[in-house]
Amino acid sequence: MKAESEWAKYKVGVPSNNPNWSNDDCRPFDTVSHVCHVKDAYRIFEDGKIRSSLVWDESRLKNSRTCVAWVSPNTWAPGSIFGNITFEFDWRRLVDEKNLFWVEGVDYYSPPAYRILVTDKEKPLGKLQAYEPRRRTGPVYYDPGKDTWYRNGRFNGEFLVDSDLSLEDCARVAFVDHHETICKRKPCVYLGQKGNVAGAQLLAMLIGNRMCNGRSLFLVRRKRPKVFHEDTENALSYLVRRILRHPNHRGLITAKNPVAQYLATALFARAGVGGERGLARLCGIFVDKHELRTALVRRVTRHFGLKSCPQLQDLP
């Protein structure tokens, strides 16, 4: 089957004339995301990039030795099937001066999916056909007059970028709920996990291990003074309110004690790997809830370079 015939099945519809409404088959989009589980996300921060890898499933690229990083414009109303942590990228920057090639349609997915290769090569490996987004003949369409990209939202879009994706090019990191029953990784212990819970674990790991790569991805871009974006704030609130809690017996350490910041770092690191009973005992080393909270907030603000963090200090 010719590629044009393949992608015609996923053809994008007509853009809506109503500025407050988008047709399901013709949705504007400007960001794409790489979604993964917490431990994979932490490794991405360690590496400073999303590493490309070989295509492992029954794809036309399977035997081509082409390494790709996967991103998608999809949103997940019933929960993501790939994990809780989403690395968002600006689509225009990602495809600037790049070429698009049709890879395949995957009809046995539900809903069906389409795959498009993003590359700076003129002719990638294999017999892939160039995909021209300015022609409204497939699932992705670029309208140069409106400078707007559209996609057919009735299908799963999968973009395969044939390079690593640097954290420096990432727009932000956010957290999504995991699907209740489905995951691409089997077995998966995170089915149904809420985004703020997974985000709390990731942030605890990053702060507790003093991982500085990508700290700005948890902040509102270009805002001064620096503040957390909503997903980060919700995850940190869950972490401090539900996990790093004082057991209400009087300890010895105040937030001004020279060891307080080292202890706070250890608490975040411990929260990242679990064990709430041991955490409660460690939290109880502080004099009271206020001193514990103050030490934790100071550690958070220092890690992210903030002047203050009243939304955490004032939690009930």
Backbone as CSV, one residue per row, in Angstrom:
resi,resn,N_x,N_y,N_z,CA_x,CA_y,CA_z,C_x,C_y,C_z
1,MET,0.839,-1.199,0.000,0.000,0.000,0.000,0.875,1.250,0.000
2,LYS,0.534,2.232,-0.870,1.314,3.457,-0.901,1.093,4.254,0.382
3,ALA,2.150,5.010,0.747,2.072,5.770,1.991,0.918,6.761,1.977
4,GLU,0.668,7.395,0.794,-0.420,8.368,0.717,-1.756,7.726,1.052
5,SER,-1.937,6.497,0.609,-3.185,5.789,0.912,-3.263,5.439,2.384
6,GLU,-2.122,5.107,2.975,-2.089,4.779,4.392,-2.481,5.970,5.240
7,TRP,-1.831,7.099,5.017,-2.083,8.226,5.906,-3.421,8.906,5.612
8,ALA,-4.007,8.645,4.441,-5.309,9.229,4.133,-6.385,8.735,5.104
9,LYS,-6.210,7.540,5.656,-7.188,6.999,6.604,-7.246,7.823,7.888
10,TYR,-6.176,8.553,8.160,-6.082,9.335,9.391,-6.222,10.839,9.119
11,LYS,-6.702,11.172,7.941,-6.713,12.559,7.478,-7.360,13.512,8.472
12,VAL,-6.677,14.632,8.690,-7.192,15.676,9.565,-8.415,16.318,8.918
13,GLY,-9.321,16.810,9.773,-10.532,17.436,9.264,-10.326,18.902,8.937
14,VAL,-11.409,19.660,9.014,-11.384,21.087,8.676,-11.286,21.911,9.955
15,PRO,-10.383,22.886,10.005,-10.291,23.725,11.213,-11.592,24.455,11.499
16,SER,-11.917,24.584,12.769,-13.131,25.270,13.176,-12.985,26.780,12.976
17,ASN,-14.091,27.417,12.598,-14.116,28.875,12.479,-14.445,29.550,13.797
18,ASN,-14.807,28.735,14.783,-15.133,29.254,16.111,-13.867,29.278,16.956
19,PRO,-13.408,30.443,17.388,-12.147,30.511,18.167,-12.230,29.800,19.510
20,ASN,-13.431,29.504,19.978,-13.609,28.847,21.273,-13.929,27.362,21.145
21,TRP,-13.753,26.828,19.948,-14.114,25.433,19.727,-13.149,24.790,18.736
22,SER,-12.786,23.542,18.995,-11.944,22.775,18.071,-12.648,21.473,17.726
23,ASN,-12.689,21.139,16.464,-13.251,19.866,16.045,-12.332,18.728,16.479
24,ASP,-12.905,17.592,16.894,-12.102,16.458,17.352,-11.103,16.010,16.297
25,ASP,-11.490,16.091,15.046,-10.602,15.608,13.985,-9.675,16.685,13.451
26,CYS,-9.689,17.861,14.099,-8.801,18.946,13.660,-8.480,19.846,14.857
27,ARG,-7.631,19.329,15.732,-7.276,20.063,16.946,-5.955,20.800,16.776
28,PRO,-5.907,22.080,17.094,-4.609,22.771,17.067,-3.717,22.249,18.192
29,PHE,-2.411,22.204,17.962,-1.487,21.794,19.023,-0.166,22.515,18.847
30,ASP,0.517,22.743,19.936,1.825,23.396,19.885,2.846,22.736,20.798
31,THR,2.421,21.715,21.570,3.358,20.984,22.412,3.203,19.489,22.194
32,VAL,4.292,18.771,22.431,4.286,17.311,22.434,4.998,16.862,23.703
33,SER,4.745,15.633,24.114,5.278,15.183,25.404,5.873,13.787,25.314
34,HIS,6.872,13.579,26.151,7.413,12.249,26.399,6.974,11.871,27.807
35,VAL,6.227,10.772,27.950,5.677,10.374,29.241,6.361,9.088,29.696
36,CYS,6.711,9.031,30.982,7.406,7.856,31.500,7.126,7.688,32.987
37,HIS,7.652,6.610,33.561,7.500,6.347,34.986,8.560,7.104,35.791
38,VAL,8.373,7.130,37.103,9.201,7.964,37.977,10.682,7.626,37.864
39,LYS,11.037,6.353,37.958,12.457,5.988,37.939,13.099,6.298,36.596
40,ASP,12.340,6.134,35.514,12.865,6.504,34.198,13.054,8.013,34.109
41,ALA,12.122,8.754,34.702,12.235,10.212,34.697,13.478,10.658,35.467
42,TYR,13.740,10.019,36.599,14.928,10.386,37.367,16.196,10.130,36.552
43,ARG,16.219,9.022,35.822,17.393,8.735,34.985,17.563,9.800,33.893
44,ILE,16.452,10.308,33.376,16.519,11.375,32.379,17.180,12.612,32.981
45,PHE,16.834,12.929,34.231,17.475,14.072,34.885,18.960,13.791,35.123
46,GLU,19.296,12.567,35.469,20.705,12.211,35.636,21.475,12.405,34.333
47,ASP,20.891,11.931,33.230,21.552,11.995,31.920,21.515,13.389,31.313
48,GLY,20.542,14.202,31.738,20.362,15.516,31.129,19.677,15.449,29.785
49,LYS,19.096,14.288,29.464,18.444,14.138,28.152,17.598,12.872,28.131
50,ILE,16.657,12.846,27.189,15.900,11.637,26.893,16.679,10.899,25.813
51,ARG,17.213,9.767,26.172,18.054,9.023,25.238,17.202,8.316,24.183
52,SER,17.615,8.421,22.939,16.939,7.684,21.874,17.323,6.210,21.966
53,SER,16.446,5.352,21.478,16.689,3.911,21.535,16.086,3.242,20.308
54,LEU,16.445,1.997,20.097,15.943,1.255,18.951,14.436,1.034,19.064
55,VAL,13.789,1.001,17.919,12.372,0.692,17.877,12.224,-0.815,18.048
56,TRP,11.454,-1.214,19.081,11.442,-2.624,19.463,10.204,-3.388,18.998
57,ASP,9.123,-2.676,18.655,7.916,-3.419,18.300,7.877,-3.729,16.804
58,GLU,6.757,-4.249,16.320,6.644,-4.644,14.914,6.465,-3.410,14.038
59,SER,7.547,-2.693,13.826,7.532,-1.452,13.060,8.397,-1.591,11.824
60,ARG,8.160,-0.748,10.867,9.013,-0.716,9.674,10.443,-0.314,10.010
61,LEU,10.603,0.325,11.168,11.941,0.757,11.573,12.651,-0.271,12.450
62,LYS,11.994,-1.387,12.713,12.531,-2.349,13.675,13.929,-2.831,13.299
63,ASN,14.162,-3.129,12.054,15.448,-3.674,11.621,16.333,-2.638,10.921
64,SER,15.991,-1.377,11.065,16.752,-0.325,10.382,17.892,0.219,11.237
65,ARG,17.947,-0.192,12.525,18.940,0.313,13.477,18.760,1.805,13.754
66,THR,17.574,2.327,13.453,17.275,3.728,13.730,16.920,3.886,15.204
67,CYS,17.582,4.819,15.891,17.292,5.103,17.292,16.422,6.352,17.379
68,VAL,15.357,6.284,18.155,14.416,7.395,18.226,14.018,7.674,19.669
69,ALA,13.589,8.910,19.898,12.943,9.306,21.154,11.475,9.565,20.814
70,TRP,10.574,9.035,21.631,9.150,9.085,21.346,8.498,10.278,22.021
71,VAL,7.716,11.044,21.255,6.893,12.112,21.818,5.516,12.034,21.171
72,SER,4.546,12.643,21.818,3.176,12.566,21.329,2.422,13.840,21.673
73,PRO,1.447,14.226,20.821,0.578,15.362,21.150,-0.637,14.945,21.955
74,ASN,-0.762,13.660,22.264,-1.967,13.135,22.906,-2.140,13.667,24.324
75,THR,-3.387,13.752,24.747,-3.720,13.949,26.149,-4.470,12.694,26.606
76,TRP,-4.477,12.462,27.930,-4.961,11.180,28.439,-6.076,11.395,29.457
77,ALA,-7.304,11.524,28.970,-8.447,11.748,29.855,-8.622,10.617,30.871
78,PRO,-8.554,9.329,30.476,-8.709,8.246,31.461,-7.414,7.891,32.174
79,GLY,-6.336,8.604,31.890,-5.041,8.305,32.496,-4.048,7.802,31.473
80,SER,-2.791,8.139,31.671,-1.732,7.740,30.740,-1.417,6.256,30.857
81,ILE,-1.055,5.647,29.731,-0.649,4.242,29.730,0.873,4.108,29.682
82,PHE,1.572,5.228,29.853,3.034,5.218,29.785,3.706,5.617,31.090
83,GLY,2.946,6.127,32.061,3.530,6.575,33.314,2.910,7.883,33.767
84,ASN,3.536,8.517,34.751,2.989,9.732,35.359,3.750,11.013,35.046
85,ILE,4.989,10.891,34.585,5.847,12.080,34.424,5.906,12.459,32.956
86,THR,5.565,13.702,32.652,5.531,14.149,31.264,6.529,15.283,31.021
87,PHE,7.391,15.078,30.052,8.365,16.085,29.617,7.790,16.765,28.381
88,GLU,7.468,18.043,28.491,6.805,18.755,27.410,7.815,19.518,26.550
89,PHE,7.602,19.460,25.223,8.475,20.142,24.269,7.648,21.015,23.338
90,ASP,8.232,22.131,22.945,7.600,23.001,21.970,7.708,22.353,20.586
91,TRP,6.566,22.072,19.976,6.546,21.350,18.705,7.252,22.123,17.600
92,ARG,7.059,23.426,17.546,7.694,24.222,16.484,9.219,24.146,16.575
93,ARG,9.739,24.258,17.781,11.193,24.154,17.949,11.687,22.768,17.573
94,LEU,10.876,21.767,17.886,11.291,20.392,17.642,11.404,20.091,16.151
95,VAL,10.514,20.680,15.341,10.497,20.365,13.899,11.166,21.446,13.057
96,ASP,11.677,22.479,13.704,12.335,23.552,12.944,13.504,22.997,12.129
97,GLU,13.446,23.237,10.829,14.473,22.783,9.877,14.619,21.252,9.871
98,LYS,13.566,20.553,10.252,13.575,19.093,10.204,12.648,18.607,9.087
99,ASN,12.811,17.354,8.725,11.964,16.721,7.719,11.072,15.685,8.383
100,LEU,9.877,15.513,7.835,8.938,14.528,8.341,8.785,13.398,7.320
101,PHE,8.760,12.166,7.827,8.574,10.996,6.970,7.506,10.093,7.588
102,TRP,6.631,9.601,6.739,5.597,8.691,7.204,6.220,7.336,7.529
103,VAL,5.928,6.843,8.731,6.423,5.526,9.129,5.344,4.469,8.906
104,GLU,4.197,4.649,9.573,3.154,3.621,9.461,1.931,4.019,10.259
105,GLY,0.849,3.312,9.982,-0.331,3.349,10.822,-0.366,2.066,11.647
106,VAL,-0.917,2.150,12.842,-1.008,0.978,13.719,-2.483,0.786,14.059
107,ASP,-3.156,-0.016,13.251,-4.602,-0.151,13.376,-5.039,-1.033,14.541
108,TYR,-4.116,-1.859,15.071,-4.526,-2.732,16.165,-4.482,-2.030,17.519
109,TYR,-4.012,-0.776,17.567,-4.138,0.015,18.782,-5.589,0.481,18.919
110,SER,-5.985,0.833,20.121,-7.322,1.359,20.344,-7.228,2.656,21.151
111,PRO,-7.479,3.818,20.530,-7.774,3.992,19.110,-6.518,3.780,18.250
112,PRO,-6.686,3.605,16.944,-5.534,3.410,16.058,-4.529,4.555,16.168
113,ALA,-3.279,4.258,15.817,-2.212,5.252,15.931,-1.528,5.458,14.587
114,TYR,-0.899,6.602,14.449,-0.057,6.871,13.282,1.321,7.283,13.789
115,ARG,2.343,6.976,12.999,3.719,7.289,13.383,4.400,8.089,12.284
116,ILE,5.067,9.156,12.702,5.787,10.022,11.775,7.196,10.239,12.314
117,LEU,8.191,10.056,11.460,9.588,10.255,11.828,9.969,11.715,11.668
118,VAL,10.653,12.265,12.675,11.170,13.633,12.636,12.691,13.543,12.565
119,THR,13.276,14.091,11.506,14.708,13.908,11.286,15.295,15.083,10.516
120,ASP,16.599,15.280,10.671,17.266,16.283,9.847,17.880,15.668,8.596
121,LYS,17.672,14.363,8.428,18.176,13.671,7.239,17.257,13.921,6.050
122,GLU,17.843,13.976,4.873,17.051,14.122,3.649,16.375,12.811,3.274
123,LYS,17.094,11.701,3.472,16.559,10.379,3.169,16.934,9.441,4.306
124,PRO,15.983,9.154,5.219,16.291,8.254,6.328,16.407,6.822,5.843
125,LEU,16.876,5.950,6.740,16.995,4.534,6.399,15.625,3.951,6.098
126,GLY,15.597,2.962,5.243,14.333,2.354,4.859,13.701,3.102,3.700
127,LYS,12.568,2.641,3.284,11.873,3.245,2.150,10.706,4.091,2.630
128,LEU,10.994,4.984,3.553,9.952,5.863,4.068,9.694,6.997,3.094
129,GLN,8.445,7.404,3.005,8.063,8.475,2.083,7.933,9.789,2.829
130,ALA,8.430,10.862,2.205,8.355,12.188,2.817,6.903,12.570,3.070
131,TYR,6.675,13.176,4.235,5.330,13.634,4.594,5.312,15.151,4.540
132,GLU,4.419,15.720,3.733,4.325,17.163,3.566,3.176,17.704,4.421
133,PRO,3.477,18.344,5.559,2.420,18.772,6.477,1.581,19.934,5.958
134,ARG,2.045,20.642,4.927,1.267,21.768,4.396,0.110,21.303,3.520
135,ARG,0.082,20.023,3.218,-1.039,19.438,2.487,-1.950,18.732,3.484
136,ARG,-3.218,19.074,3.458,-4.164,18.503,4.423,-4.657,17.150,3.924
137,THR,-3.710,16.194,3.866,-4.026,14.867,3.329,-3.792,13.752,4.343
138,GLY,-3.212,14.098,5.494,-2.897,13.099,6.510,-3.301,13.584,7.894
139,PRO,-2.796,12.955,8.950,-3.238,13.264,10.315,-2.657,14.539,10.907
140,VAL,-1.614,15.090,10.286,-0.984,16.311,10.796,-0.948,17.350,9.672
141,TYR,-1.357,18.562,10.005,-1.474,19.615,8.990,-0.953,20.927,9.555
142,TYR,-0.140,21.621,8.747,0.358,22.937,9.116,-0.236,23.972,8.179
143,ASP,-0.944,24.947,8.762,-1.530,26.047,8.003,-0.595,27.247,8.103
144,PRO,0.187,27.532,7.040,1.148,28.642,7.126,0.473,29.996,7.259
145,GLY,-0.752,30.131,6.735,-1.457,31.401,6.838,-1.779,31.762,8.273
146,LYS,-2.171,30.758,9.065,-2.485,30.978,10.473,-1.304,30.634,11.381
147,ASP,-0.231,30.117,10.776,0.933,29.642,11.543,0.472,28.717,12.666
148,THR,-0.334,27.729,12.296,-0.930,26.818,13.275,-0.797,25.380,12.802
149,TRP,-0.424,24.506,13.745,-0.379,23.070,13.483,-1.674,22.437,13.982
150,TYR,-2.178,21.480,13.205,-3.384,20.746,13.567,-3.098,19.246,13.533
151,ARG,-3.889,18.486,14.314,-3.793,17.033,14.307,-5.190,16.431,14.387
152,ASN,-5.324,15.225,13.911,-6.583,14.510,14.052,-6.618,13.877,15.437
153,GLY,-7.398,14.454,16.332,-7.430,14.009,17.716,-8.168,12.713,17.945
154,ARG,-8.735,12.123,16.891,-9.424,10.840,17.037,-8.452,9.662,17.006
155,PHE,-7.171,9.966,16.745,-6.161,8.920,16.672,-5.001,9.253,17.602
156,ASN,-4.251,8.225,17.975,-3.030,8.431,18.764,-1.902,8.869,17.837
157,GLY,-1.307,9.986,18.139,-0.173,10.457,17.353,1.139,10.088,18.003
158,GLU,2.053,9.506,17.255,3.367,9.134,17.767,4.430,9.706,16.834
159,PHE,5.250,10.608,17.384,6.335,11.204,16.616,7.655,10.603,17.080
160,LEU,8.430,10.112,16.149,9.689,9.435,16.443,10.832,10.365,16.046
161,VAL,11.508,10.935,17.017,12.604,11.873,16.764,13.905,11.088,16.762
162,ASP,14.653,11.148,15.654,15.843,10.290,15.547,17.081,10.927,16.173
163,SER,16.934,11.361,17.416,18.056,11.931,18.174,17.664,11.942,19.648
164,ASP,18.651,12.180,20.504,18.345,12.412,21.905,17.610,13.742,22.046
165,LEU,16.836,13.889,23.108,16.150,15.145,23.401,16.731,15.735,24.683
166,SER,17.404,16.864,24.554,18.073,17.485,25.694,17.062,18.146,26.626
167,LEU,17.342,18.073,27.930,16.515,18.783,28.896,16.558,20.291,28.662
168,GLU,17.615,20.773,28.036,17.716,22.198,27.741,16.655,22.638,26.745
169,ASP,16.147,21.707,25.953,15.108,22.023,24.971,13.709,21.728,25.491
170,CYS,13.615,21.192,26.698,12.327,20.857,27.289,11.674,22.137,27.816
171,ALA,10.343,22.241,27.655,9.623,23.425,28.110,9.255,23.331,29.582
172,ARG,8.790,22.177,30.035,8.462,21.986,31.448,8.211,20.510,31.723
173,VAL,8.211,20.169,33.000,7.869,18.818,33.448,6.581,18.911,34.256
174,ALA,5.624,18.062,33.916,4.341,18.058,34.608,3.991,16.628,35.009
175,PHE,2.889,16.475,35.719,2.501,15.168,36.254,1.073,14.837,35.845
176,VAL,0.851,13.600,35.406,-0.468,13.154,34.970,-0.841,11.879,35.704
177,ASP,-2.128,11.597,35.762,-2.597,10.361,36.385,-2.276,9.166,35.490
178,HIS,-2.000,8.037,36.115,-1.769,6.793,35.380,-3.110,6.105,35.146
179,HIS,-3.246,5.443,34.011,-4.464,4.687,33.718,-4.682,3.633,34.801
180,GLU,-5.943,3.362,35.099,-6.290,2.432,36.173,-5.878,0.992,35.880
181,THR,-5.978,0.571,34.620,-5.797,-0.852,34.305,-4.808,-1.146,33.189
182,ILE,-4.367,-0.130,32.455,-3.532,-0.366,31.273,-2.195,0.338,31.414
183,CYS,-1.119,-0.367,31.056,0.212,0.241,31.007,1.024,-0.474,29.945
184,LYS,1.840,0.272,29.234,2.716,-0.323,28.228,3.795,-1.190,28.860
185,ARG,4.059,-0.961,30.138,5.055,-1.760,30.849,4.327,-2.793,31.715
186,LYS,4.678,-4.036,31.549,4.020,-5.107,32.310,5.067,-5.967,33.001
187,PRO,4.864,-6.293,34.296,3.804,-5.746,35.154,4.107,-4.315,35.582
188,CYS,3.074,-3.580,35.975,3.252,-2.198,36.422,2.603,-2.029,37.788
189,VAL,3.372,-1.516,38.737,2.859,-1.334,40.092,2.246,0.054,40.287
190,TYR,2.226,0.865,39.220,1.756,2.238,39.344,0.378,2.463,38.739
191,LEU,-0.327,1.391,38.391,-1.660,1.529,37.814,-2.553,2.353,38.741
192,GLY,-3.193,3.370,38.175,-4.095,4.204,38.955,-3.436,5.244,39.828
193,GLN,-2.118,5.339,39.794,-1.436,6.314,40.655,-1.723,7.741,40.183
194,LYS,-2.014,8.616,41.125,-2.295,10.008,40.809,-1.006,10.749,40.456
195,GLY,-1.155,11.761,39.617,0.011,12.502,39.164,0.744,13.202,40.278
196,ASN,0.005,13.780,41.249,0.689,14.501,42.326,1.465,13.561,43.240
197,VAL,1.004,12.306,43.357,1.722,11.334,44.182,3.041,10.948,43.518
198,ALA,2.984,10.659,42.218,4.214,10.337,41.486,5.140,11.543,41.441
199,GLY,4.577,12.726,41.237,5.383,13.942,41.223,6.081,14.168,42.547
200,ALA,5.392,13.852,43.646,6.000,13.993,44.976,7.212,13.083,45.101
201,GLN,7.091,11.855,44.632,8.218,10.926,44.716,9.396,11.418,43.887
202,LEU,9.123,11.867,42.651,10.210,12.350,41.798,10.897,13.563,42.421
203,LEU,10.120,14.524,42.888,10.707,15.725,43.487,11.511,15.379,44.730
204,ALA,11.027,14.425,45.521,11.786,14.001,46.699,13.130,13.411,46.295
205,MET,13.138,12.598,45.248,14.384,12.006,44.764,15.350,13.082,44.270
206,LEU,14.833,14.052,43.534,15.683,15.104,42.977,16.270,15.983,44.079
207,ILE,15.424,16.400,45.018,15.902,17.262,46.107,16.825,16.477,47.035
208,GLY,16.426,15.255,47.380,17.210,14.457,48.315,18.570,14.055,47.789
209,ASN,18.702,13.961,46.472,19.984,13.595,45.872,20.704,14.791,45.243
210,ARG,20.188,15.989,45.540,20.798,17.236,45.061,20.987,17.234,43.547
211,MET,19.986,16.727,42.840,20.035,16.669,41.385,19.608,18.024,40.828
212,CYS,20.554,18.732,40.242,20.296,20.107,39.807,19.845,20.219,38.350
213,ASN,20.079,19.195,37.545,19.664,19.254,36.142,18.169,19.527,36.030
214,GLY,17.813,20.489,35.191,16.410,20.711,34.873,15.554,21.314,35.969
215,ARG,16.162,21.992,36.942,15.360,22.554,38.033,14.335,23.568,37.540
216,SER,14.664,24.315,36.495,13.760,25.352,35.994,12.500,24.776,35.363
217,LEU,12.493,23.485,35.050,11.336,22.874,34.398,10.146,22.732,35.331
218,PHE,10.357,22.978,36.621,9.272,22.902,37.597,8.745,24.285,37.970
219,LEU,9.253,25.310,37.306,8.866,26.688,37.596,8.071,27.280,36.437
220,VAL,7.321,28.348,36.735,6.634,29.088,35.678,7.687,29.795,34.850
221,ARG,7.648,29.601,33.546,8.691,30.127,32.671,8.661,31.652,32.625
222,ARG,9.846,32.210,32.704,10.074,33.648,32.529,9.278,34.509,33.522
223,LYS,8.949,33.973,34.682,8.253,34.778,35.687,9.218,35.140,36.799
224,ARG,9.168,36.402,37.217,10.007,36.886,38.304,9.131,37.568,39.352
225,PRO,9.318,37.274,40.632,10.248,36.274,41.147,9.806,34.851,40.781
226,LYS,10.739,33.915,40.897,10.472,32.539,40.513,9.366,31.937,41.371
227,VAL,8.469,31.200,40.718,7.413,30.476,41.435,7.218,29.114,40.780
228,PHE,6.709,28.173,41.536,6.422,26.852,41.002,5.190,26.893,40.108
229,HIS,5.183,26.074,39.056,3.928,25.937,38.310,2.993,25.022,39.107
230,GLU,1.748,24.965,38.717,0.706,24.348,39.536,0.976,22.879,39.856
231,ASP,1.441,22.106,38.866,1.699,20.689,39.110,2.770,20.489,40.173
232,THR,3.821,21.297,40.117,4.893,21.195,41.104,4.386,21.549,42.491
233,GLU,3.616,22.622,42.571,3.088,23.058,43.859,2.201,21.975,44.480
234,ASN,1.348,21.350,43.654,0.457,20.300,44.171,1.250,19.088,44.658
235,ALA,2.284,18.714,43.905,3.096,17.552,44.298,3.884,17.830,45.571
236,LEU,4.471,19.012,45.677,5.220,19.359,46.878,4.293,19.462,48.094
237,SER,3.099,19.977,47.888,2.132,20.059,48.981,1.787,18.668,49.484
238,TYR,1.584,17.735,48.568,1.294,16.354,48.960,2.481,15.765,49.718
239,LEU,3.684,16.036,49.210,4.894,15.487,49.825,5.053,15.972,51.266
240,VAL,4.883,17.268,51.485,5.101,17.837,52.818,3.929,17.545,53.754
241,ARG,2.719,17.549,53.215,1.529,17.398,54.070,1.219,15.942,54.396
242,ARG,1.473,15.033,53.447,1.047,13.655,53.623,2.186,12.680,53.937
243,ILE,3.403,13.009,53.521,4.515,12.065,53.679,5.508,12.541,54.741
244,LEU,5.973,13.770,54.608,6.958,14.296,55.560,6.220,15.008,56.693
245,ARG,5.615,14.204,57.576,4.794,14.732,58.660,5.472,14.514,60.013
246,HIS,5.240,15.445,60.911,5.778,15.312,62.260,4.862,14.418,63.082
247,PRO,5.416,13.479,63.856,4.575,12.545,64.639,4.037,13.133,65.935
248,ASN,4.270,14.435,66.144,3.702,15.140,67.301,4.281,14.716,68.649
249,HIS,5.542,14.318,68.658,6.249,14.213,69.945,7.479,15.115,69.843
250,ARG,7.900,15.654,70.936,8.932,16.691,70.921,10.319,16.107,70.708
251,GLY,10.991,16.592,69.635,12.349,16.191,69.362,13.354,17.222,69.849
252,LEU,14.553,17.188,69.265,15.639,18.032,69.768,16.095,19.108,68.790
253,ILE,15.812,18.927,67.485,16.410,19.780,66.459,15.458,20.901,66.048
254,THR,15.982,22.120,65.977,15.236,23.250,65.430,15.699,23.517,64.011
255,ALA,14.944,24.313,63.265,15.303,24.627,61.883,16.597,25.422,61.795
256,LYS,16.983,26.094,62.887,18.217,26.883,62.892,19.449,26.047,63.224
257,ASN,19.237,24.843,63.671,20.360,23.971,64.010,21.208,23.722,62.763
258,PRO,22.540,23.735,62.875,23.405,23.528,61.703,23.156,22.210,60.970
259,VAL,22.620,21.212,61.651,22.405,19.924,60.990,21.032,19.840,60.325
260,ALA,20.187,20.862,60.516,18.801,20.788,60.040,18.713,20.591,58.525
261,GLN,19.540,21.305,57.782,19.464,21.200,56.319,19.958,19.844,55.820
262,TYR,20.935,19.283,56.517,21.405,17.943,56.135,20.332,16.901,56.442
263,LEU,19.667,17.088,57.560,18.594,16.174,57.932,17.417,16.310,56.965
264,ALA,17.091,17.540,56.562,16.008,17.756,55.606,16.321,17.081,54.269
265,THR,17.570,17.184,53.832,17.980,16.522,52.594,17.806,15.012,52.701
266,ALA,18.199,14.466,53.843,18.055,13.025,54.068,16.588,12.614,54.082
267,LEU,15.729,13.461,54.625,14.299,13.163,54.657,13.721,13.098,53.245
268,PHE,14.113,14.039,52.391,13.640,14.007,51.003,14.139,12.754,50.291
269,ALA,15.402,12.422,50.503,15.960,11.231,49.855,15.222,9.977,50.304
270,ARG,14.924,9.901,51.594,14.198,8.747,52.124,12.784,8.685,51.563
271,ALA,12.129,9.839,51.443,10.776,9.884,50.892,10.748,9.415,49.441
272,GLY,11.855,9.611,48.747,11.924,9.195,47.359,11.938,7.697,47.165
273,VAL,12.357,6.963,48.190,12.422,5.499,48.081,11.354,4.817,48.930
274,GLY,10.565,5.596,49.702,9.480,5.015,50.480,9.873,4.702,51.907
275,GLY,8.964,4.079,52.634,9.217,3.718,54.030,8.692,4.761,54.976
276,GLU,7.364,4.919,55.050,6.775,6.009,55.823,6.996,5.857,57.332
277,ARG,7.087,4.615,57.832,7.303,4.442,59.269,8.660,5.010,59.686
278,GLY,9.688,4.687,58.925,11.008,5.240,59.223,11.035,6.749,59.056
279,LEU,10.283,7.257,58.092,10.217,8.697,57.883,9.624,9.403,59.094
280,ALA,8.571,8.837,59.649,7.938,9.463,60.809,8.923,9.603,61.962
281,ARG,9.741,8.591,62.169,10.719,8.661,63.256,11.772,9.719,62.987
282,LEU,12.208,9.806,61.727,13.194,10.832,61.376,12.605,12.227,61.500
283,CYS,11.347,12.399,61.051,10.699,13.704,61.175,10.568,14.105,62.650
284,GLY,10.408,13.113,63.518,10.247,13.388,64.941,11.498,13.878,65.624
285,ILE,12.623,13.871,64.921,13.849,14.426,65.502,13.724,15.935,65.687
286,PHE,12.885,16.576,64.853,12.677,18.017,64.999,11.772,18.298,66.198
287,VAL,11.917,19.496,66.732,11.190,19.883,67.945,9.684,19.732,67.759
288,ASP,9.160,20.262,66.636,7.724,20.192,66.391,7.451,20.343,64.895
289,LYS,6.177,20.366,64.555,5.739,20.464,63.163,6.266,21.732,62.494
290,HIS,6.231,22.843,63.210,6.675,24.114,62.633,8.159,24.070,62.275
291,GLU,8.991,23.557,63.173,10.434,23.512,62.913,10.748,22.553,61.759
292,LEU,10.043,21.429,61.707,10.220,20.501,60.586,9.843,21.175,59.280
293,ARG,8.683,21.797,59.253,8.203,22.445,58.033,9.176,23.536,57.582
294,THR,9.664,24.308,58.510,10.594,25.387,58.161,11.869,24.832,57.535
295,ALA,12.403,23.765,58.093,13.624,23.161,57.554,13.384,22.599,56.151
296,LEU,12.248,21.944,55.950,11.931,21.382,54.639,11.767,22.480,53.598
297,VAL,11.055,23.545,53.967,10.826,24.640,53.020,12.140,25.326,52.661
298,ARG,13.004,25.498,53.634,14.309,26.102,53.343,15.104,25.244,52.364
299,ARG,15.005,23.925,52.537,15.717,23.030,51.614,15.140,23.125,50.210
300,VAL,13.810,23.216,50.104,13.154,23.329,48.800,13.536,24.642,48.113
301,THR,13.446,25.738,48.839,13.749,27.037,48.236,15.209,27.115,47.806
302,ARG,16.090,26.532,48.588,17.513,26.541,48.225,17.748,25.696,46.965
303,HIS,17.080,24.552,46.890,17.278,23.672,45.734,16.834,24.346,44.440
304,PHE,15.693,25.047,44.493,15.136,25.629,43.268,15.485,27.100,43.088
305,GLY,16.251,27.653,43.996,16.677,29.043,43.858,15.562,30.047,44.049
306,LEU,14.583,29.717,44.911,13.474,30.621,45.190,13.792,31.501,46.403
307,LYS,13.153,32.671,46.453,13.326,33.538,47.611,12.468,33.069,48.772
308,SER,11.302,32.540,48.458,10.403,32.061,49.510,9.446,31.037,48.914
309,CYS,8.725,30.357,49.805,7.756,29.355,49.365,6.614,29.311,50.378
310,PRO,5.839,30.394,50.466,4.809,30.476,51.511,3.711,29.430,51.370
311,GLN,3.469,28.943,50.139,2.402,27.961,49.951,2.709,26.646,50.664
312,LEU,3.980,26.352,50.914,4.341,25.157,51.676,4.413,25.442,53.168
313,GLN,4.958,26.573,53.543,5.087,26.911,54.955,3.727,27.076,55.613
314,ASP,2.722,27.532,54.850,1.412,27.817,55.423,0.424,26.656,55.278
315,LEU,0.902,25.476,54.881,-0.008,24.336,54.771,-0.596,23.995,56.130
316,PRO,-1.865,23.513,56.176,-2.447,23.134,57.467,-1.768,21.905,58.046
